[in-house]
Amino acid sequence: MKTPKEKAWELLQTIESIYINDDNYDSEKTRQCALICVDEILEIKSVYHDIDLYDYWEEVKQEIKKK
């Protein structure tokens, strides 16, 4: 499993690759999209009830916010 920092970077890079050729590209939009994805993951019951997995995704979220 990737570290939260690595996963955050991967999510940002994946989303950025979709928008990079868009004339309206904005790195803040990329960050917001990644945060929405993580928030959706955190709402999944199986993640919510697994404290280690929940903590992992919370750390990913914090790493995204740092970028």
Summary of the structure (lengths in Angstrom):
residues: 67
radius of gyration: 12.5
end to end distance: 20.7
largest distance: 41.0
contacts: 174
relative contact order: 0.21
helix: 78%
strand: 0%
